[in-house]
Amino acid sequence: MKELLFAFPLVVLLAAGCNAQQASNQTPVQTPVVKNTNSTSAPIANLTPTPTPTSTPSPTPTNPSNLLVTINNSGSTNMLPYDVKVFSDGGASVLVQNEPEQDFKAGTADAKTLSAMLQKIGDVSQITGHCAKSVSFGTVTTITYNGKTSGDISCSFTGDAYDLYAFISQLEQQLKISSARRALGNPL
């Protein structure tokens, strides 16, 4: 008789486990919420699962129809190429090869000054800069404005083209492009 009484709870537990397994295959089990009605005791934990937080959305990119200028750097043996788009509202986007695109909010870039410089130059395809550069570290920087693309503006050493290149270099530093550029898996 003792053996039967000892075996009975074991059989009940096994049967309950099988029934629970069968039930979980048929319908989802809802976890009850237990409310504490006794104001003098410690609160009872809420047994409902907490929802997984959603990720923070990335900033909305600036309207591409307001594109002011595109700056392209060719990269080199030791540097990854990148593109910078500057929009008329001062927003910008940076795309370094093999990295996710990074968007900057309106007002980040001084679009008013940049626009004035570009209007003063007019046809950027007239900038035909050519100069000797290192094979490992030499890059070519061009700009596209009003459907026309310049030559290498980093080889412009005088006049409005030089001022434009100096302005773009400052903008690239402001956007921290040099710290984001990597080549061959090595940080710069």
PEJOGI-V307983 format. One line per field, one symbol per residue. phi: phi as a letter, one per 40 degrees, with the letter a starting at -180 (. if undefined). A space follows every 10 residues. Layout:
# PEJOGI-V307983
phi = ???
This chain:
# PEJOGI-V307983
phi = .ccccccdcc cccccccccc ccccccbccc cccbcccccc bccccccccc cccccccccc ccdcccccab bbbcgadbbc cabbbbbccg cabbbcdgbc cbbbcdgccc cccccccccc cgcccccbda acacccbcbb bbbbafgbbc ccccbcbagc cccccccccc cccccfcccc cbbfgbcc
